Amino acid sequence: MILNASNFIGRVTSGYIAAVIGVPNLTIVATALSGLVILGMIGLSSLASVVVIGVLYGYFAGVCKYFYHGERF
């Protein structure tokens, strides 16, 4: 539930951020940060850290999903 909520926020805000810094730059940054968050799962030690990782990964994954839809219009 937390992951889905932050994923929704990432999808909504990614358009505004992309208008400022550009789509390729945002895609590269979001993909790199998603990978770093996944690597951060190594250091999980409490429930609070699991929630923080879930929120961060949900947000950055939402940004990545917003720009990659698999179809060309």
C-alpha positions as CSV (number, residue, x, y, z in Angstrom):
1,M,0.0,0.0,0.0
2,I,2.8,2.4,0.9
3,L,4.7,1.4,-2.3
4,N,1.6,2.0,-4.5
5,A,0.9,5.4,-2.9
6,S,4.4,6.7,-3.4
7,N,4.4,5.2,-6.9
8,F,1.3,7.3,-7.7
9,I,3.0,10.4,-6.4
10,G,6.1,9.7,-8.5
11,R,3.9,9.3,-11.6
12,V,2.1,12.5,-11.0
13,T,5.1,14.7,-10.2
14,S,7.4,13.3,-12.8
15,G,5.8,15.4,-15.6
16,Y,6.5,18.6,-13.7
17,I,10.1,17.7,-12.9
18,A,10.7,16.6,-16.5
19,A,9.6,20.0,-17.7
20,V,12.3,21.6,-15.6
21,I,15.3,19.2,-16.1
22,G,14.3,17.3,-19.2
23,V,13.1,13.8,-19.8
24,P,16.4,12.1,-20.5
25,N,18.0,13.6,-17.5
26,L,15.1,12.6,-15.2
27,T,15.0,9.1,-16.6
28,I,18.7,8.6,-16.0
29,V,18.6,10.0,-12.5
30,A,15.4,8.1,-11.5
31,T,16.8,4.8,-12.8
32,A,20.1,5.3,-11.0
33,L,18.4,6.2,-7.7
34,S,16.1,3.2,-8.0
35,G,19.2,1.0,-8.3
36,L,20.8,2.7,-5.3
37,V,17.7,2.2,-3.2
38,I,17.6,-1.5,-4.1
39,L,21.3,-1.7,-3.0
40,G,20.3,0.1,0.2
41,M,18.1,-2.9,1.0
42,I,21.3,-4.6,2.2
43,G,21.4,-2.4,5.3
44,L,17.8,-2.9,6.4
45,S,17.7,-3.3,10.2
46,S,14.2,-2.2,11.4
47,L,10.7,-1.7,10.3
48,A,11.2,2.0,9.8
49,S,14.0,1.4,7.4
50,V,11.7,-0.9,5.4
51,V,9.1,1.8,5.2
52,V,11.6,4.4,4.1
53,I,13.0,2.1,1.4
54,G,9.5,1.3,0.2
55,V,8.5,4.9,-0.1
56,L,11.7,5.9,-1.9
57,Y,11.6,2.9,-4.3
58,G,8.0,3.5,-5.0
59,Y,8.6,7.1,-5.9
60,F,11.5,6.5,-8.2
61,A,9.9,3.4,-9.8
62,G,6.8,5.5,-10.5
63,V,9.0,8.1,-12.3
64,C,10.6,5.3,-14.4
65,K,7.2,3.8,-15.2
66,Y,5.8,7.1,-16.3
67,F,8.4,7.5,-19.0
68,Y,8.6,3.9,-20.1
69,H,5.3,2.6,-21.4
70,G,6.5,0.2,-24.0
71,E,4.4,1.7,-26.9
72,R,5.1,4.3,-29.4
73,F,2.4,6.7,-30.2
